[in-house]
Amino acid sequence: MMGIEAYRAFRKLEARAILVSVLIIPVLVAVWIVGCNGPFDPRAPLEQQLVVFSVLSTDRNVQFVRVNSNYMPVGFDPNTYDADNSVRDASVSLTGDGKFLTFRDTTVARPDTSRYNFPMRMYTLGNFVPQRGKSYNMLVSTPSLGVASASVSVPAKSTIVLDDASWIRLSDPITRKPEESIQFNVDLSPIAKGYAYHLYIYYDVLKNARWQEERFELPLTPSPEDTSYSLGSPEYFPLTQSPQSNKAFVQFKVGYLQTIIKKLTKVQYSDTHLIYKWIVLVVLQADQNLFGYYKSLRTYQDPLSIRLDQPLYSKIDGGIGLVGAYTLDSLTFILPENFNGNR
């Protein structure tokens, strides 16, 4: 049991502690109030950097690079910033596959002028298609912001094979059962980190005495399966991580192809001439840089996550941004002249 003297000493210490708390709390409150009266800006000082964006592609013979500097808006809304921060004194080059290529400075019209009302400045390289399976290094040099560089490896060509039974189903889909499948087997490049595919039916339609080419994309079969094969809420295959086996199994339902042909033939173009030409499967393969950037933008965009620190994906040495690549390969199935729906 505690003695009388010890008890009295304990009570004195307790009283002093209460007194100190009573004195400190008002001081802290006063400091907090004074601090709130001063300006508060959570932004760090802006460190000028090169911002480089380029996606090399095998489906065009002109490649583009955008070179900008980072910026800090006056307020906290970046959408209010409408100044031109493009870099005009950059030297942009591409090396690889035994070549040294130089981009030239140019401007192109901006498709959307709601935020910026001036043309886009970019660097272009004409008459060049990156070779599948090759690696390239991009170098951006400026007198004002230094040097930035990045390396990219272009995926090799994919191999697309149409299932034997699917040949008959594509030749005359109207007479087939809607639940039958159209199947493709795809061998992807080991370099590819992501892939996507789309199946289109191409046709010519007579409009105002002129033939025009159009196409319609077949949707995927949702889960659970829609046995009505409605086009009301179509689903399409997104850019997805490549399987470790580098083999993809692609499948569509004949029922959706039937619905599209009926829609075009009997509803949309019922009073004009229509000729169905071919069906094309297009396979896109994304390299590590492009797929990593795409994935970083979408990883946390789900209804259950709240993130205030979305990660910045960048593979640029000496700057920030993206230098990636993708390839496009396709398999075309020519439709017969007596295809059901031609007229």
LINFEN-V237449 format. One record per helix or strand of 2 or more residues. SS is the DSSP state (@ for helix, = for strand). FROM is the first residue (numbers start at 1). TO is the last residue. If there is no record, write none. Layout:
BEGIN
SS_FROM_TO ; SS_FROM_TO
END
This chain:
BEGIN
@_4_37 ; =_50_57 ; =_62_69 ; @_78_80 ; =_90_96 ; =_99_102 ; =_104_108 ; =_120_126 ; =_135_142 ; =_146_153 ; =_159_162 ; @_164_171 ; @_173_175 ; =_181_187 ; =_194_207 ; =_210_217 ; =_240_241 ; =_247_253 ; @_254_268 ; =_274_286 ; @_288_298 ; =_319_334
END
